[in-house]
Amino acid sequence: MQISTSLAMKIAEVSNIKFNEAVSRNYYVPRSSVEIGKPRIFDLVELFGLTVMGSLLKFGLNLPLAASRACSAREVLEGNPLAKEIWINIGKNADSVWVNGAPVSDKPLMSIVFHVEDFRSQIEQEVLKSQVSKS
C-alpha cells in the first residue's frame, strides 16, 4: 500500500512543517530518499513511524526526541512485521523500544503502547475514505 504525503500527514497528525524540519535536521531519517520536487510516498511501516512521531509530539516530547523514538519504533516494526504491539519506554537516563511488551524490570517514567493491528485497520479505513472522496 502506498500513501501520499498529504494523506500520511493527515493520518499521523503531523504538520508538513514539523516533518520537513525533522527530516532536514536528521531527527527523522526516512527509510527511502526522494528526489527534490517529487512527492514522498509512504508505505505502512514508514507511516507507522510518522504516526508514532505525531503521538509522541502530542504527549509533549520535543521534536528531536519524538522523531528519534519514532525511527526506533519503525525499525523495530520493520524487523518484526508480525508484532502485535510496539512499546516505547521513556526513562530518566535512557529510553527503550520493545515488541509485544516491555520487561518488568524496566521502570520507565512513561510507557506508550502502539497496537499495530489497530494501526493497520485505521490506515486501511483512512485510505478507503480518501479513495471514496476522490471519486
C-alpha positions in Angstrom: 0.0 0.0 0.0 1.4 3.4 -1.0 0.1 6.5 0.7 0.6 10.1 -0.4 2.4 12.7 1.7 -0.7 14.7 2.3 -2.8 11.7 3.5 0.1 10.4 5.6 0.4 13.8 7.4 -3.3 13.8 8.0 -3.4 10.3 9.4 -0.3 10.8 11.6 -1.5 14.3 12.6 1.9 15.8 11.9 2.3 19.1 10.0 4.4 19.2 6.9 6.5 21.9 8.6 7.3 19.6 11.6 8.0 16.6 9.3 10.2 18.6 7.0 12.1 20.1 9.9 12.6 16.7 11.5 13.9 15.3 8.2 16.1 18.3 7.3 17.8 18.2 10.8 18.2 14.4 10.6 16.0 13.9 13.6 13.7 11.6 11.5 15.5 9.6 8.8 13.1 8.2 6.3 13.9 4.7 5.0 14.0 5.9 1.4 15.1 9.0 -0.2 13.1 11.2 -2.6 14.2 13.3 -5.5 13.8 17.1 -4.9 10.5 18.3 -6.2 9.0 14.7 -6.2 6.3 13.7 -3.6 7.3 11.3 -0.9 5.3 8.1 -0.8 4.7 6.3 2.5 4.3 2.6 3.0 2.7 1.1 6.1 6.0 0.8 8.1 7.1 4.4 7.3 3.6 5.7 8.1 3.8 3.8 11.4 7.0 5.7 12.2 5.3 9.0 11.3 2.3 8.2 13.4 4.5 7.4 16.4 6.2 10.7 16.0 2.9 12.5 15.9 1.7 10.7 19.0 4.9 11.4 20.9 4.7 15.1 20.0 1.1 15.2 21.4 2.5 13.6 24.6 4.8 16.6 24.9 8.1 15.2 23.7 10.3 17.6 21.8 10.8 17.1 18.1 14.3 15.6 18.2 13.3 13.0 20.9 9.9 12.2 19.3 11.5 11.8 15.8 14.3 9.6 17.1 12.0 7.3 19.1 9.7 7.1 16.1 12.6 5.9 13.9 13.4 3.3 16.5 9.8 2.1 16.7 9.6 2.0 12.9 12.9 -0.1 12.8 11.5 -2.5 15.4 8.3 -3.0 13.4 10.3 -3.5 10.2 12.3 -6.2 11.9 9.2 -7.8 13.5 6.4 -7.5 10.9 4.1 -9.8 12.9 4.4 -7.7 16.1 1.1 -7.0 17.8 2.4 -4.2 20.0 5.3 -1.8 20.0 6.2 -0.4 23.4 8.2 2.8 23.9 9.5 3.4 27.4 10.8 6.8 28.3 13.2 6.7 31.2 15.2 9.1 33.3 18.6 8.1 31.7 17.6 6.1 28.7 14.7 5.1 26.5 13.8 1.7 25.0 11.6 0.2 22.3 10.1 -3.3 22.8 8.0 -5.7 20.8 4.9 -7.2 22.5 5.6 -5.9 26.0 8.5 -4.5 28.0 10.5 -6.2 30.7 9.0 -5.9 34.2 12.4 -4.7 35.5 12.2 -1.6 33.3 10.7 1.2 35.4 10.2 4.0 32.9 8.8 7.4 33.6 6.3 6.8 30.8 5.3 3.8 28.7 3.4 4.2 25.4 2.0 1.2 23.7 1.2 1.2 19.9 -1.2 -1.5 18.9 0.0 -2.5 15.4 -3.1 -4.3 14.3 -5.4 -1.4 15.2 -3.0 0.9 13.4 -3.2 -1.2 10.2 -7.0 -1.3 10.4 -7.1 2.5 10.8 -4.8 3.1 7.9 -6.9 0.8 5.6 -10.0 2.7 6.6 -8.4 6.1 6.0 -7.1 5.0 2.6 -10.5 3.7 1.6 -12.2 7.0 2.8 -9.7 9.1 0.7 -10.3 6.9 -2.4 -14.1 7.3 -2.0 -13.8 11.1 -1.5 -11.7 11.4 -4.7 -14.4 9.6 -6.8 
